[in-house]
Every structure is written in C-alpha cells, then in structure tokens.
Amino acid sequence: MGWLWPRSLPIPRNAGRWHLAAIVAVMAYLAALCGVEVIALNDARAGWNRTLDGTLTLQLPPDTSPARLEVVMALLRRTPGVTAAQPLQPAETARLLEPWLGKSVPVDIMPLPRLVDVRIDPGAAPDLAGLQQRLHEVAPEAQLQDHRNWLARLLGLTSRLRIVAVGIVVATIIVAAMTAAAAAAGGFARDADRIMLLHALGAEELDIGRALVIPAAGLGLLGGAIGAVAAAVTVRALAGSMQSLGVSSVAPALGDYRILALLALVVLAGCIVVAAAAATVTWRHLLRLP
C-alpha cells in the first residue's frame, strides 16, 4: 500500500483540530505584533540617534535681551568642539511645545524661554562643565541640557524592550510546538488501533506519517494566516492612531516591505513549527509499531 496517497488512508480527522488552529492563530498574532514593535524600536532608535546625537539645548530666560543673547552666542561659537549654534525663533519654540500644550493654548502670549540649538562635534566634545560655568558668568539663569545621557538611557530601555519582544516570540514558538506535539500524540493514541491495522495491511510508515502530519501542517498554515491578518489589521489601526498624534514612528506603516515580509514569515512559521512538532511525535510513535 506504499503507493497510496495519504488522504486515501482511512484515518479520521480530529474533531478538535480547530483548537490547534486557534492556538496557532493567537501565537502568530502575538509573534507578529512583537516583530512589528522590534522594527518600530529599531526605526525609532535610528531616528533618535540622527536627531539627538551631537546636539545640546541652551535654555535662557524669556526676558533675555538681544545684547545678552549675542554675548551668549559669541561665547558658544568660540568654544572648542561647538560646530554651530542657532537661536530658535519664538514660533519654532511654540511649535515644539504644541504636542504637549495643544493647539488651543495661546502660546504666543506665554513667556516662552529662549532656546538655542547647539551642535557639537561628537569626536571632540567640549568641556560641558566649563562651558556651563562660563555661561553662568554672562547669563546666570542659563541652563545647558545635554541630550546624550538621556539618549543613552532611552537606547538602553529600547534594548531591553527588544529582548522582551524576542523572548515573547520564542515563547510563542515553544507554546505552538508543544500544542502541536500534544495534538499529534493525542490523535495518534486515539487512532492507534486503526493505524496499527493499516500498518499490518502493508501501509508504509511514510504514508501513515504524511496522513497525520499534512493535515496538522495545514492547520498551522491556517492559524498562522489568521494571526497574520489579525496583526495586519491591528498594525493598520495603530498606524492611523499614531499618525493622528504625530508619533507615527511608534507603529510602522502596513505597506512597509519589512512588515509584509514579517507577516509572510509568521504564516510560514506557523506551518513549519506545527508540521515539525507533529512529524517528530508521529515518527516517534511510528517507529514503535511492530
């Protein structure tokens, strides 16, 4: 009977097989969302590095006179390691505060601080402590803010978040594999008499194995597809919400090729993980047949 196609073997389908597909769908959904967040964190890290690396912000009181501002600017431009210094216009400062205060707040009548954007050479950074002291001599209330320490802490946080996301993905793969293995073992035990009879009649182990593994792989593929579609809907909704808030980098667009590749990988992984787990358990049981 080795010539028989596996579907021709009279092995009934498991009535609870949809439970496996549902579990794989949930696992695929979680894995896809974690993968999307890893991509978003990588993009955000790159953006923060480009924006904040080598950048300082000098904050001056709102009533700083133009003459004092010129003295401060001259001091900054003479400082070794400072490559550029540019005071922000009040409209630019108001635009920076708009995400926190909202558009309805009349920032034009508020006493906004004078901000100076300072660019430094990362390879030859200035003595910030000495610079702060010299600034206090000409502008006692001047505050020099170094973004690099904040950026380092933020990058450390994103690294830990990525580790957590990868851990969740690994955990979902393990759970899906264990579920598939348990389902395969249960199905083999339930139909053990029928399988032993088919084997005694001449059915080869490979045919019996395929008759058991191929349906399981199909359920894994179906579950992975359902989870990927659900994740795509979630990503699209999050992208729209984040874009309306002006923080679109938190959720990449669904049309991003990396997101599409990730969703396809999730579907394929659902099929492979379930098929591999089912094949391992099934083959182990088949080897024990007389």
Secondary structure as GFF3:
##gff-version 3
##sequence-region A 1 290
A	DSSP	three_ten_helix	6	8	.	.	.	ID=ss1
A	DSSP	alpha_helix	17	52	.	.	.	ID=ss2
A	DSSP	beta_strand	55	60	.	.	.	ID=ss3
A	DSSP	alpha_helix	66	78	.	.	.	ID=ss4
A	DSSP	beta_strand	82	87	.	.	.	ID=ss5
A	DSSP	alpha_helix	90	101	.	.	.	ID=ss6
A	DSSP	three_ten_helix	107	109	.	.	.	ID=ss7
A	DSSP	beta_strand	114	120	.	.	.	ID=ss8
A	DSSP	three_ten_helix	122	124	.	.	.	ID=ss9
A	DSSP	alpha_helix	128	138	.	.	.	ID=ss10
A	DSSP	beta_strand	143	146	.	.	.	ID=ss11
A	DSSP	alpha_helix	147	190	.	.	.	ID=ss12
A	DSSP	alpha_helix	192	200	.	.	.	ID=ss13
A	DSSP	alpha_helix	205	244	.	.	.	ID=ss14
A	DSSP	three_ten_helix	248	250	.	.	.	ID=ss15
A	DSSP	alpha_helix	257	286	.	.	.	ID=ss16
###
